[in-house]
Amino acid sequence: MTESLFCVENLRVAYPSSQSGKKLSWAVNDVSFTLDAGERLGLVGESGCGKSTLGRAAMRLLPSATQIEGQVKFAGKSVFDLNSSQLRQFRGEAIALVFQDPMTRLDPLMTIGDHCLETLRAHQPELSRRQSKTKAIATLEAVNIPENRWEQYPHEFSGGMRQRVAIALALLLNPKLIVADEPTTSLDVTVAAQILQELTRLCRERDMALLLISHDLAMVGEYCGRIAVMYQGKIVETGAVETILRQPSHEYTKSLLEAALHLQAVEGAEGAEGAEGAEGAEGAEGAEGAEGAEGEAEKLNIPIPNSQFPIPNSQTTNNKQQTTNNNPLLQVTNLKQYFTLEGNFIEQLFKKESTVIKAVDNVSFSLYTGEVLGLVGESGCGKSTLSRTILQLMRPTSGSVEFLGEDLTQLNRQSLRTIRRQIQMVFQDPNACLNPLMTVGESIADPLFIHQVADTTQAKIQVKEMLERVGLTPTDDYYNRYPGELSGGQQQRVAIARALITRPNLLICDEPVSMLDASVQTQVLELMQELKAEFNLTYLFITHDLWVARFFCDRIAVMNSGQIVELGPTGELFTNPQHPYTQTLLDAAPLLAKQQG
């Protein structure tokens, strides 16, 4: 019998605790599985269940004080017995890891080209610089990073484009196994599909194995042959994709399916109502709630249980516009944000004109009080740049941004600081707003002190209430943790709590639930919906996940190459898209209920 390429046996992992005498808590608890050459295994589960810990343990990337039991073998050899030299060769050439957060892989002081050349120089020193650059450029182009971005730095890329660079770096050395930890979290559906198609093609052609760690059941179902479901540190169910999606046996797996179908409950409602545009969008209370999920589930013969893992019922996920007058809360008019690529000294001498990137190109739209406007489009299309320009975190090239009738582009720094209490932002990368040296409680309370709206006692009370609202309990425990002690999804919930703590009028959400599994996505979206009704909030909701946008937004604006190419009510956009790019996005979005085989 041939030995498996990758084998995990009775693996247990516990992080060191700062509290002496505290009972050992296993983040990964007695996990075993195998992976053969060319096989694709999807590891799914909620944030904090131990998925990422398992991936890092397999590559010996955990802190030295971490307690580890069990075995991890690659090609029959124990990974835990490798010396430093063998380990350096093992990482990258044997197994490559694509991190959930691309900035953990990218040095902010190095260009993208230097990252590629350094990787090849360390592992393939026999290649000349020209050969290395040719190979690197071909790999970058495979993940849609053009050659003219070679001299740029990570901060000049969108979150999705940084993730594409990280994937390219993993592919450079043609490893035998790729451990992809949420590799497409920051990517739009079209690029995600391209990346995963490329990864699966490489698996077939090079007999390369793939361990795809994700909270996205639809994506895993489409690109993997087997699924392992993880819950509270244990693998509770494993099997072929068809078996898990059609006949799940564990209650937690059933709850994940229920939540995913709940978010993707589109066809049931629209099939019953026809293409009735906005009316279909506003009917989320009925056919698109639990009934819609059950309708989709019946197509796959998936049971919808009353399990111990309840999914909250959607209240009015796509509400009618809650405005009583025609004056918009936010008015963006002819907004432009252009960047110039200067190039190196030699290029500047011989090039007559510098390259101009039109990140935001003449964008106009209105946003009304109580409305949820979704902004969707591929990574790098300008969504995040648009949000930062609206907030005046970067001044626009031209155009205006009016908030409550006041043009923000004309305000000085002090005036902008005052008005930002009313406009808060949830960033795509939670590390962008969380100081690693501050506790969770301190991070969430910080805006209250910046805007001088609470003393220490009041702030602590409000922070604990907000922690409970975003599902981080027990609150006393999470209040004193540091960001590094949280999973990616938990960090994102802290970022949401921090943004909501000042009770703003407008919340700009840049991929706020992209790192969360379907069940937690539903809970967070419902929380945001409750807060919207309670405090009359308005959302500009940026996402690459069409199903989340469909579930949550009243209207959707589709952005492509810096421009809004289509804008309309959610129901109309999904049933009758007008622009070819919108149709391309819809065609690329994986739908769980369609995965019949």
LOGU-619747 format. One record per residue (C-alpha): residue in three letters; x, y, z. Coordinates in Angstrom, 3 decimals, decimal comma. Example, Ala and Ser with C-alpha at 12.3 -4.5 7.8 and 13.67 -1.06 7.14 Angstrom:
2
  code         X         Y         Z
   ala    12,300    -4,500     7,800
   ser    13,670    -1,060     7,140
END
This chain:
597
  code         X         Y         Z
   met     0,000     0,000     0,000
   thr     1,419     3,391    -1,058
   glu     1,951     5,858     1,773
   ser    -0,012     9,131     1,642
   leu     1,786    12,320     0,625
   phe     0,599    14,130     3,758
   cys    -0,535    12,499     6,967
   val    -1,779    14,057    10,229
   glu    -2,092    11,651    13,161
   asn    -3,800    12,480    16,472
   leu    -2,637    16,100    16,327
   arg    -3,291    18,261    19,380
   val    -2,258    21,904    19,697
   ala    -2,575    24,218    22,718
   tyr    -1,382    27,822    22,867
   pro     0,474    29,057    25,958
   ser    -1,792    30,774    28,469
   ser    -0,903    33,971    30,319
   gln    -2,933    32,765    33,294
   ser    -1,029    30,326    35,494
   gly    -2,945    27,280    36,622
   lys    -5,530    27,660    33,852
   lys    -6,706    24,354    32,398
   leu    -5,097    23,519    29,050
   ser    -7,372    24,392    26,117
   trp    -6,738    22,489    22,898
   ala    -7,172    24,646    19,785
   val    -6,745    21,463    17,725
   asn    -7,875    18,321    19,517
   asp    -6,995    14,815    18,276
   val    -7,213    15,520    14,541
   ser    -6,267    12,866    11,978
   phe    -6,515    12,841     8,176
   thr    -4,488    11,970     5,064
   leu    -3,973    13,678     1,724
   asp    -2,698    11,941    -1,411
   ala    -0,762    13,455    -4,306
   gly    -3,102    15,340    -6,616
   glu    -5,975    15,239    -4,111
   arg    -7,960    18,320    -3,073
   leu    -9,318    18,397     0,476
   gly   -11,488    21,219     1,776
   leu   -11,306    21,978     5,509
   val   -14,349    23,989     6,600
   gly   -15,624    25,363     9,890
   glu   -16,395    28,554    11,772
   ser   -13,757    31,134    12,643
   gly   -11,841    30,100    15,757
   cys   -12,460    26,367    15,283
   gly    -8,746    25,616    14,738
   lys    -8,478    25,485    10,913
   ser    -5,632    27,993    10,593
   thr    -3,850    26,550    13,639
   leu    -3,861    23,150    11,980
   gly    -2,348    24,591     8,779
   arg     0,407    26,412    10,649
   ala     1,164    23,386    12,812
   ala     1,710    21,350     9,646
   met     4,474    23,772     8,611
   arg     5,886    24,335    12,111
   leu     4,986    28,009    12,076
   leu     3,523    28,151    15,581
   pro     5,293    29,852    18,535
   ser     7,937    27,727    20,242
   ala     5,979    27,727    23,514
   thr     2,986    26,068    21,830
   gln     2,266    22,586    23,140
   ile     1,963    20,041    20,295
   glu     1,189    16,343    20,444
   gly     0,792    13,783    17,664
   gln     2,473    13,497    14,277
   val     2,605    15,328    10,954
   lys     4,297    13,403     8,139
   phe     5,172    14,477     4,604
   ala     6,217    11,739     2,155
   gly     6,713     9,430     5,152
   lys     9,053    11,783     7,063
   ser     8,116    13,507    10,304
   val     7,866    17,269     9,874
   phe     8,541    17,725    13,587
   asp    11,961    16,018    13,230
   leu    13,339    18,318    10,489
   asn    16,343    20,477    11,367
   ser    16,450    24,180    10,508
   ser    18,116    23,652     7,122
   gln    15,692    20,907     6,114
   leu    12,762    22,963     7,371
   arg    13,786    25,964     5,258
   gln    13,854    23,756     2,150
   phe    10,621    22,020     3,159
   arg     8,734    25,322     3,329
   gly     8,128    26,485    -0,184
   glu     9,549    23,549    -2,132
   ala     7,551    20,748    -0,498
   ile     4,649    22,658     1,074
   ala     3,664    26,258     0,431
   leu     1,250    28,162     2,641
   val    -1,043    30,917     1,422
   phe    -1,981    32,958     4,478
   gln    -5,407    34,373     5,253
   asp    -3,844    37,825     5,736
   pro    -1,473    38,573     2,820
   met     0,407    41,235     4,793
   thr     1,868    38,500     7,010
   arg     3,684    37,313     3,874
   leu     4,630    40,694     2,362
   asp     7,351    43,083     3,550
   pro     6,089    46,687     3,281
   leu     9,645    47,870     2,463
   met    10,069    45,542    -0,532
   thr     8,603    45,883    -4,019
   ile     6,478    43,068    -5,415
   gly     9,293    42,201    -7,808
   asp    11,827    41,978    -4,979
   his     9,536    39,573    -3,106
   cys     9,514    37,245    -6,101
   leu    13,251    37,489    -6,750
   glu    14,100    36,882    -3,087
   thr    11,977    33,725    -3,023
   leu    13,598    32,325    -6,163
   arg    17,105    33,357    -5,049
   ala    16,684    31,511    -1,741
   his    15,483    28,256    -3,306
   gln    16,772    28,303    -6,893
   pro    20,097    30,199    -6,840
   glu    21,136    28,644   -10,155
   leu    18,678    30,908   -12,003
   ser    20,002    34,187   -13,401
   arg    18,224    37,422   -12,506
   arg    16,685    37,568   -15,994
   gln    15,443    33,971   -15,754
   ser    14,036    34,622   -12,282
   lys    12,239    37,767   -13,423
   thr    10,769    36,013   -16,471
   lys     9,459    33,172   -14,323
   ala     8,115    35,562   -11,688
   ile     6,319    37,790   -14,206
   ala     4,657    34,751   -15,806
   thr     3,458    33,591   -12,388
   leu     2,174    37,050   -11,446
   glu     0,309    37,316   -14,735
   ala    -1,319    33,955   -14,019
   val    -3,002    35,612   -11,034
   asn    -3,828    38,826   -12,956
   ile    -0,980    41,038   -11,698
   pro     0,358    42,890   -14,774
   glu     4,062    43,429   -15,373
   asn     3,779    47,216   -14,863
   arg     3,107    46,646   -11,138
   trp     6,531    44,980   -10,662
   glu     8,150    48,028    -9,002
   gln     5,244    48,827    -6,679
   tyr     4,990    48,195    -2,931
   pro     2,299    46,212    -1,055
   his     0,596    49,350     0,276
   glu    -0,048    50,433    -3,324
   phe    -2,188    47,340    -3,914
   ser    -5,753    46,618    -2,845
   gly    -6,313    43,844    -0,304
   gly    -7,422    41,473    -3,046
   met    -4,396    42,226    -5,208
   arg    -2,060    41,643    -2,240
   gln    -3,684    38,236    -1,826
   arg    -3,036    37,470    -5,490
   val     0,637    38,319    -4,965
   ala     0,765    35,968    -1,972
   ile    -0,721    33,169    -4,079
   ala     1,817    33,837    -6,839
   leu     4,667    33,573    -4,309
   ala     3,315    30,187    -3,185
   leu     3,167    28,924    -6,774
   leu     6,673    30,112    -7,739
   leu     8,491    27,009    -6,486
   asn     6,032    24,384    -7,777
   pro     5,426    22,756    -4,374
   lys     3,946    19,256    -3,940
   leu     1,295    20,534    -1,536
   ile    -0,320    23,920    -1,116
   val    -2,005    24,727     2,191
   ala    -4,340    27,578     1,226
   asp    -5,774    29,304     4,306
   glu    -8,782    31,317     3,071
   pro    -6,885    32,143    -0,151
   thr    -9,780    33,944    -1,832
   thr   -11,260    35,767     1,168
   ser   -10,299    39,153    -0,293
   leu   -11,008    38,309    -3,940
   asp   -14,053    38,922    -6,094
   val   -15,852    35,930    -7,568
   thr   -14,324    36,211   -11,035
   val   -10,706    36,362    -9,838
   ala   -11,402    33,776    -7,111
   ala   -12,687    31,427    -9,780
   gln    -9,589    32,060   -11,927
   ile    -7,252    31,441    -8,971
   leu    -8,978    28,240    -7,900
   gln    -9,209    26,976   -11,470
   glu    -5,466    27,596   -11,776
   leu    -4,770    25,789    -8,490
   thr    -6,918    22,799    -9,452
   arg    -5,306    22,685   -12,919
   leu    -1,862    22,577   -11,294
   cys    -3,042    19,813    -8,996
   arg    -4,007    17,717   -12,021
   glu    -0,980    18,507   -14,189
   arg     1,711    18,367   -11,512
   asp     0,125    15,795    -9,203
   met     0,049    18,533    -6,555
   ala    -2,160    18,223    -3,487
   leu    -4,299    21,039    -2,114
   leu    -5,536    21,584     1,434
   leu    -8,108    24,350     1,020
   ile    -9,038    25,927     4,361
   ser   -12,225    27,937     4,045
   his   -15,552    28,897     5,572
   asp   -17,160    28,956     2,109
   leu   -18,987    25,654     1,579
   ala   -20,025    26,505    -1,975
   met   -16,447    27,213    -3,025
   val   -15,070    24,090    -1,347
   gly   -17,848    22,012    -2,885
   glu   -16,960    23,279    -6,351
   tyr   -13,169    22,837    -6,233
   cys   -12,477    19,961    -3,819
   gly   -13,036    16,212    -3,978
   arg   -13,334    15,701    -0,221
   ile   -14,544    17,824     2,684
   ala   -13,524    17,698     6,360
   val   -15,739    19,673     8,754
   met   -14,067    21,116    11,849
   tyr   -15,863    22,226    15,008
   gln   -14,314    23,267    18,346
   gly   -10,901    21,842    17,474
   lys   -12,134    18,474    16,199
   ile   -12,935    17,078    12,770
   val   -16,547    16,039    13,270
   glu   -17,238    14,773     9,757
   thr   -15,296    13,930     6,608
   gly   -16,199    12,431     3,260
   ala   -16,719    12,970    -0,446
   val   -18,175    16,336    -1,475
   glu   -21,351    14,745    -2,839
   thr   -21,958    12,851     0,400
   ile   -21,363    15,806     2,727
   leu   -23,512    18,223     0,707
   arg   -26,360    15,750     0,152
   gln   -26,382    13,676     3,336
   pro   -24,540    15,419     6,203
   ser   -24,559    13,366     9,376
   his   -23,330    15,802    12,034
   glu   -25,615    18,534    13,366
   tyr   -22,947    21,194    12,938
   thr   -22,472    20,326     9,255
   lys   -26,232    20,582     8,788
   ser   -26,224    24,016    10,419
   leu   -23,425    25,220     8,100
   leu   -25,408    24,082     5,081
   glu   -28,542    25,730     6,403
   ala   -26,724    29,035     6,925
   ala   -25,090    28,943     3,478
   leu   -28,402    28,158     1,783
   his   -30,067    30,901     3,813
   leu   -27,601    33,469     2,443
   gln   -27,922    32,117    -1,100
   ala   -31,732    31,792    -1,103
   val   -32,268    33,563    -4,408
   glu   -33,788    31,206    -6,932
   gly   -36,703    30,117    -4,757
   ala   -38,051    33,624    -4,263
   glu   -37,343    34,882    -7,737
   gly   -38,681    31,764    -9,358
   ala   -41,980    32,165    -7,531
   glu   -42,341    35,876    -8,185
   gly   -40,792    36,033   -11,643
   ala   -38,457    38,899   -12,465
   glu   -40,335    41,478   -10,436
   gly   -37,378    43,719    -9,728
   ala   -37,439    45,694    -6,539
   glu   -40,561    43,943    -5,299
   gly   -38,610    40,690    -5,280
   ala   -35,805    42,367    -3,360
   glu   -38,218    43,601    -0,741
   gly   -39,793    40,191    -0,249
   ala   -36,911    38,852     1,801
   glu   -39,104    38,522     4,860
   gly   -41,135    35,791     3,241
   ala   -39,878    33,544     0,480
   glu   -36,219    34,490     0,917
   gly   -35,946    33,677     4,606
   ala   -36,146    30,167     5,965
   glu   -38,586    29,076     3,206
   gly   -36,124    30,097     0,500
   ala   -33,361    28,140     2,209
   glu   -35,599    25,095     2,511
   gly   -36,557    25,365    -1,173
   glu   -32,906    25,310    -2,213
   ala   -32,178    22,507     0,224
   glu   -34,906    20,304    -1,235
   lys   -33,188    20,390    -4,634
   leu   -30,163    18,720    -3,064
   asn   -32,150    16,625    -0,616
   ile   -30,385    18,455     2,235
   pro   -32,174    18,274     5,594
   ile   -32,918    21,525     7,429
   pro   -32,784    20,546    11,116
   asn   -33,853    22,242    14,293
   ser   -30,352    21,725    15,574
   gln   -28,289    22,894    18,509
   phe   -26,584    25,370    16,153
   pro   -29,460    27,780    15,400
   ile   -29,350    30,217    12,504
   pro   -31,146    33,497    13,245
   asn   -34,226    34,244    11,163
   ser   -33,764    37,077     8,710
   gln   -36,003    39,993     9,570
   thr   -36,030    42,491     6,727
   thr   -32,763    41,845     4,982
   asn   -33,580    43,999     1,967
   asn   -35,588    46,850     3,401
   lys   -37,391    49,603     1,592
   gln   -35,470    52,827     1,445
   gln   -36,102    54,530     4,780
   thr   -35,981    58,137     3,705
   thr   -38,719    60,698     4,157
   asn   -37,278    63,327     1,784
   asn   -35,282    63,576    -1,392
   asn   -32,114    64,911     0,243
   pro   -29,367    62,273     0,245
   leu   -27,254    61,675     3,335
   leu   -24,210    61,218     1,074
   gln   -23,810    62,639    -2,415
   val   -20,743    61,714    -4,464
   thr   -20,332    63,734    -7,668
   asn   -17,787    63,197   -10,473
   leu   -15,239    61,810    -8,011
   lys   -11,800    60,982    -9,404
   gln    -8,758    59,453    -7,735
   tyr    -5,774    59,128   -10,090
   phe    -2,317    57,794    -9,220
   thr     0,879    58,292   -11,204
   leu     3,500    55,548   -11,528
   glu     6,784    57,428   -11,743
   gly     9,025    54,422   -12,373
   asn    12,734    54,286   -11,582
   phe    15,281    56,973   -12,538
   ile    16,149    55,431   -15,932
   glu    12,471    55,065   -16,860
   gln    11,832    58,698   -15,924
   leu    14,676    59,829   -18,203
   phe    13,400    58,095   -21,338
   lys     9,626    58,024   -20,879
   lys     7,815    61,164   -21,991
   glu     4,706    60,481   -19,906
   ser     4,210    58,699   -16,604
   thr     1,683    55,875   -16,325
   val    -1,583    57,018   -14,733
   ile    -3,823    54,585   -12,840
   lys    -7,441    55,755   -12,743
   ala    -8,439    54,012    -9,508
   val   -11,690    56,003    -9,256
   asp   -12,825    57,486   -12,542
   asn   -15,696    59,993   -12,519
   val   -17,937    58,198    -9,996
   ser   -21,305    59,650    -8,949
   phe   -24,060    58,234    -6,708
   ser   -26,457    59,154    -3,898
   leu   -26,986    57,367    -0,574
   tyr   -30,107    58,031     1,494
   thr   -30,716    57,793     5,243
   gly   -31,540    54,247     6,351
   glu   -30,447    52,706     3,057
   val   -27,959    49,889     2,452
   leu   -26,083    50,477    -0,802
   gly   -23,869    47,620    -1,912
   leu   -20,706    48,248    -3,937
   val   -19,451    45,140    -5,748
   gly   -16,676    44,487    -8,248
   glu   -13,391    42,692    -8,748
   ser   -10,395    43,290    -6,516
   gly    -8,407    46,273    -7,745
   cys   -11,424    47,901    -9,426
   gly   -11,312    50,858    -7,008
   lys   -13,881    49,939    -4,328
   ser   -11,570    50,415    -1,338
   thr    -9,951    53,508    -2,873
   leu   -13,415    54,997    -3,338
   ser   -14,291    54,391     0,325
   arg   -11,060    55,987     1,542
   thr   -11,566    58,963    -0,759
   ile   -15,104    59,460     0,564
   leu   -13,683    59,538     4,097
   gln   -10,948    61,926     2,916
   leu    -8,256    59,538     4,121
   met    -6,852    60,446     0,724
   arg    -7,770    63,690    -1,021
   pro    -9,445    63,235    -4,425
   thr    -7,958    64,330    -7,733
   ser   -11,265    66,087    -8,395
   gly   -14,977    65,902    -7,620
   ser   -17,042    66,402    -4,481
   val   -18,266    64,357    -1,504
   glu   -21,203    65,924     0,320
   phe   -22,265    64,551     3,712
   leu   -25,380    66,137     5,239
   gly   -25,020    68,889     2,661
   glu   -21,389    69,718     3,534
   asp   -18,592    69,121     1,014
   leu   -15,947    67,073     2,834
   thr   -13,318    67,851     0,203
   gln   -13,305    71,476     1,398
   leu   -12,898    70,763     5,139
   asn    -9,649    71,132     7,083
   arg    -8,201    68,342     9,241
   gln    -9,858    69,481    12,478
   ser   -13,291    69,717    10,862
   leu   -12,842    66,302     9,264
   arg   -11,867    64,782    12,604
   thr   -15,075    66,108    14,144
   ile   -17,305    64,789    11,369
   arg   -15,681    61,337    11,348
   arg   -17,503    60,495    14,553
   gln   -20,594    60,371    12,333
   ile   -18,848    58,373     9,567
   gln   -17,037    55,240    10,668
   met   -15,382    52,494     8,652
   val   -14,896    48,756     8,968
   phe   -11,738    47,943     7,041
   gln   -11,178    44,894     4,850
   asp    -8,144    43,904     6,918
   pro    -8,909    44,068    10,671
   asn    -5,203    44,514    11,394
   ala    -5,478    47,911     9,706
   cys    -7,369    49,272    12,703
   leu    -6,226    47,051    15,587
   asn    -3,020    47,889    17,466
   pro    -1,282    44,587    18,353
   leu    -0,058    46,148    21,628
   met    -3,546    47,150    22,780
   thr    -6,099    44,783    24,280
   val    -9,419    44,252    22,548
   gly   -11,128    46,388    25,188
   glu    -8,663    49,231    24,706
   ser    -8,995    49,095    20,903
   ile   -12,790    49,286    20,940
   ala   -12,823    52,042    23,587
   asp   -10,245    54,160    21,748
   pro   -12,743    56,027    19,476
   leu   -14,767    57,022    22,564
   phe   -11,688    58,708    24,025
   ile   -10,626    60,240    20,686
   his   -14,007    61,939    20,351
   gln   -14,256    62,593    24,126
   val   -17,722    61,046    24,515
   ala   -17,109    58,747    27,517
   asp   -14,930    58,437    30,607
   thr   -13,063    55,246    31,537
   thr   -15,938    53,697    33,507
   gln   -18,561    54,481    30,875
   ala   -16,295    53,275    28,075
   lys   -15,753    49,889    29,734
   ile   -19,489    49,362    30,134
   gln   -20,180    50,312    26,518
   val   -17,331    48,144    25,210
   lys   -18,582    45,049    27,039
   glu   -22,095    45,637    25,732
   met   -20,726    45,900    22,198
   leu   -18,603    42,762    22,616
   glu   -21,741    40,864    23,532
   arg   -23,620    42,346    20,568
   val   -20,990    41,045    18,112
   gly   -20,876    37,607    19,725
   leu   -17,530    37,767    21,567
   thr   -18,428    36,154    24,869
   pro   -17,527    35,782    27,692
   thr   -16,905    39,521    27,446
   asp   -14,443    39,640    30,363
   asp   -12,229    37,139    28,553
   tyr   -12,247    38,901    25,164
   tyr   -11,930    42,354    26,746
   asn    -8,436    41,454    27,985
   arg    -7,202    39,537    24,943
   tyr    -4,825    40,914    22,324
   pro    -5,524    40,788    18,551
   gly    -2,812    38,151    18,101
   glu    -4,789    35,806    20,345
   leu    -7,848    35,921    18,073
   ser    -8,711    34,171    14,842
   gly    -9,148    36,246    11,687
   gly   -12,908    36,146    12,015
   gln   -12,789    37,206    15,658
   gln   -10,509    40,111    14,751
   gln   -13,069    41,204    12,173
   arg   -15,819    41,205    14,802
   val   -13,655    43,395    17,037
   ala   -13,182    45,801    14,113
   ile   -16,960    45,963    13,626
   ala   -17,490    46,642    17,342
   arg   -14,877    49,411    17,237
   ala   -16,616    51,079    14,281
   leu   -20,059    50,894    15,896
   ile   -19,043    52,119    19,355
   thr   -19,530    55,839    18,517
   arg   -23,013    55,167    17,078
   pro   -22,280    56,767    13,674
   asn   -24,849    57,914    11,107
   leu   -22,990    56,346     8,193
   leu   -20,964    53,161     8,308
   ile   -18,687    52,372     5,370
   cys   -18,083    48,635     5,440
   asp   -15,171    47,327     3,365
   glu   -15,643    43,529     3,258
   pro   -16,873    43,402     6,900
   val   -17,869    39,712     6,891
   ser   -15,432    38,315     4,330
   met   -13,465    36,348     6,947
   leu   -16,493    34,834     8,682
   asp   -18,183    31,495     8,048
   ala   -21,769    31,476     6,766
   ser   -23,443    31,038    10,160
   val   -21,462    33,883    11,754
   gln   -21,922    36,014     8,614
   thr   -25,672    35,685     9,065
   gln   -25,440    36,599    12,751
   val   -23,248    39,656    12,096
   leu   -25,414    40,849     9,201
   glu   -28,520    40,482    11,349
   leu   -26,771    42,397    14,123
   met   -25,931    45,178    11,677
   gln   -29,546    45,132    10,504
   glu   -30,799    45,472    14,089
   leu   -28,424    48,350    14,756
   lys   -29,517    50,015    11,523
   ala   -33,141    49,989    12,655
   glu   -32,307    50,938    16,237
   phe   -29,988    53,871    15,472
   asn   -31,225    54,791    11,961
   leu   -27,858    53,838    10,470
   thr   -26,966    54,012     6,801
   tyr   -24,501    51,611     5,188
   leu   -22,206    51,775     2,190
   phe   -21,495    48,055     2,003
   ile   -18,450    47,050    -0,066
   thr   -18,177    43,347    -0,847
   his   -17,041    40,895    -3,497
   asp   -19,573    38,308    -2,263
   leu   -22,661    38,659    -4,436
   trp   -24,772    36,464    -2,161
   val   -23,988    38,619     0,864
   ala   -24,876    41,710    -1,172
   arg   -28,087    40,023    -2,331
   phe   -28,962    39,122     1,259
   phe   -28,222    42,521     2,817
   cys   -28,451    45,420     0,357
   asp   -31,350    47,536    -0,929
   arg   -29,479    48,706    -4,031
   ile   -26,250    47,541    -5,641
   ala   -23,660    49,498    -7,621
   val   -21,348    47,419    -9,815
   met   -17,845    48,822   -10,205
   asn   -15,369    47,922   -12,942
   ser   -12,037    49,604   -13,786
   gly   -12,726    52,588   -11,548
   gln   -16,233    53,278   -12,863
   ile   -19,754    52,365   -11,749
   val   -21,122    50,481   -14,759
   glu   -24,536    49,587   -13,307
   leu   -26,619    50,708   -10,335
   gly   -30,112    49,597    -9,380
   pro   -32,403    47,790    -6,923
   thr   -30,978    44,465    -5,768
   gly   -33,782    42,320    -7,146
   glu   -33,626    43,914   -10,587
   leu   -29,857    43,617   -10,802
   phe   -29,942    39,891   -10,022
   thr   -32,895    39,040   -12,255
   asn   -32,250    41,424   -15,141
   pro   -28,609    42,620   -15,247
   gln   -28,006    45,267   -17,910
   his   -24,214    45,351   -18,188
   pro   -22,134    42,387   -19,505
   tyr   -19,726    42,704   -16,570
   thr   -22,591    42,296   -14,082
   gln   -23,634    39,124   -15,871
   thr   -20,028    37,888   -15,724
   leu   -19,983    38,375   -11,948
   leu   -23,272    36,520   -11,538
   asp   -22,097    33,631   -13,708
   ala   -18,863    33,257   -11,689
   ala   -20,510    33,195    -8,241
   pro   -20,564    29,622    -6,849
   leu   -24,095    28,543    -5,873
   leu   -24,346    25,735    -3,342
   ala   -27,729    24,490    -4,542
   lys   -26,370    23,887    -8,073
   gln   -23,677    21,470    -6,918
   gln   -25,612    18,290    -7,587
   gly   -22,661    16,006    -8,348
END
